Amino acid sequence: SQMVQSRKRKREIMEGGYHRFMFNDDNLPDWFRQDESKHCRVTLPVTKGEIEEYKMKMKALNARPIKKIAEAKARKKRKEVKKLERVRKKAEAISDTADVADRDKWMQIKQIYKKAGLLSKKKKEITYVVAKKGTGKRVRRPQGVQGPFKVVDPRMKKDNFKDKKSAKNRGKKGKAKGGKRMGKNKR
């Protein structure tokens, strides 16, 4: 920040990079290198306040959402708003018709909203519970588990990993380094 704010400070920092502690010696003993790293250091003219300020700026940067994620969320929201507008127009058209009974209108409107996916309730997350030894197919609700739960085999995780790995290897099998399949030479 000092280099950006002041031309003089920029020049001082750049010239301060060349000093008596600058060296790149090879084949030095370890004890000598350790001693140098302890004692031969330039003290930089940076205050604690400046360091804290920089850390706070970095925290603020890291806390901001990623631009692409924000754009994707905005696109999703726009799509939902458009869908809601279309459904609302259809519902108004149905409610304006006079020759249909109120109950039928209500059913048609409900059907339109359901088809658009705006009536469906959010699904609760499934809690996975690892089966203990000796449990059968029917398992009682474990203590402290609320909502829907699924009992899984303790080996399931390893088996899934193995399946993915074998599928990945299957894709690589027929290819050789040269790009063509290697076969027997025919004469």
N, C-alpha and C positions, 0 to 999 in steps of 0.2 A: 504493500500500500504506500510505503514511503517512496518507492521508486516511481510510482504513478503520480504522486502528488507533487514531487519536487525534482527538477532536473539536476540540481546541485547534489541532492541526497542520492540520486541515482548514480551519478558519477562517483561519489564517495564510496558507495557500496561496491560498485564494479572495481574500483581501484583497490578497495580493501580486500578483494578476493586474492590479490597477489601480495603475499607477505612472507616473513621469514619462517612461518610454520608450514609453508607449502613445499612438499617434497614427495617424491615417489621413489624411494629407494627400494631396491630388490635385495634379496638374500640377507636380511637382517635377522639377528637372533630374536627369539620370542620374548625374552625378558626385556630387551631393548624396545621392541615394538609396544609392549604393554606399558612400559615407563613413558614412552612418548605419548601414547593415547591418554595417559593420565595428566601429564603436565604440559604438553605442547598444544594448547588450544587457545584460539582467539576468543575473547569475550565479546559477544555481539552486543551492540548498543540497543537492546530491546527491553522494554520494561515489562513488568508483570501485568500491568493494566492492558498493554497492547496485546499480549498473548491471550489474556482472558477475552478481550474484545473479538479477536480472531476466532477463538473457540466458539463463542456465542454465534458468530456469523455462520460457522460451519454447522452448528446444531440447527440453526434456522434453515439452512440449505437442505440438510438431511431430512428435516421434518416435512418439507414441502412434498406434495405428491408428484409422482413422475408425470411428465407432460403427456406421454402416450396413454397412460392409464386414465388420466383426467379426460382426454379426448374421447376415449372409448366409452367411458361412463356417460359423457354428454351425448354421444351418438345413440347409445342405448335409451337414454331418457327421451331424446327427440323421437325415436321410433315408437316408444310407448305412447307419447302424447299424440302422435299422428294416428296410431291405431285407435286410441280412445276417442279422438274426434270423429273418425269414420264410423265407429260403432254408435256413437251418440247420434250422429245424423240418421243412421238406419233406424235407431230406436225412436227418434222423433217422427220419422216417416210412418212407422208402424202405429205409434200412438195417435197420429193425426187421422188415420183411416177410421171412418165412422161405421162401416158395415160389419166390423169384427167385434165380438164380445170382449169385455174387459179382461176376463180370465185368459182368453186366447192371446190377447195382446201381451199380457204379462208373461205368458209362457214363451211367446216368440222372442220377446226382448231378452228374457233370461237365456234362451237358447243362443242368441247372437253374442251376448256377453261371454257365455261359456265357451263358444267356438273361438272367440278372440283370445281366450285364456286369461280374461280379466276377473273371472269369478272364482277361479281355483284358489284354494287357501295354500299358504306356504307349507311345505312339508317339513316335519320336524326331523332333526338330524338323528340318524340311527347311531346308537351307542354299541360298540363292539365289545363283547365280553369273551375272554378266552376260557374255553371249557376246561374244567379240572378233570383229573383222572377219575374214571369210574362213573361219570355222569352219562345218562342215557340221552334219548332224543328230546324228552320233555324236561325243561330246566325251569326252576322257580326264579322269580325276579330277584336278581342280586341286590344286596343291600346298598342303598345310595344311588341306584340307577333309576332315573325318571325317563318317561317317554318310551318310544320304541327301542328295542334292543335286539341284537342278533348274536347268537352264540357261535363262535368260530373255533376252528381247530388250531391248536398252538403251532402246528406245522404249516398252516396255510400261507403265512408270510414267506417262508422259505420256498415253498412249492411255487408260489407265484413268481418269485425272483428267478427260480430255475427255468420256468416256462418262458419267461421273457428272454432270458439269456439264450436258451436253445433256439427260440424263434429268430433272434438276432444272428446267431451263428448260421442258421439255415439259409439266410439271405446271402451270406458271404461265401458259401460252399463252392459254387460252380465257377467262381472267378479266379483267374490266375494273375500274376503280376503284370504280364505284358498286355492285358486287356482282352485277350482272346483265350478261348478254352484250349487247353493243351491236350492233344490226342496222340494216338500212335501214328507214326509215319508210315504211309502206305507206298509201296513201290510198284 
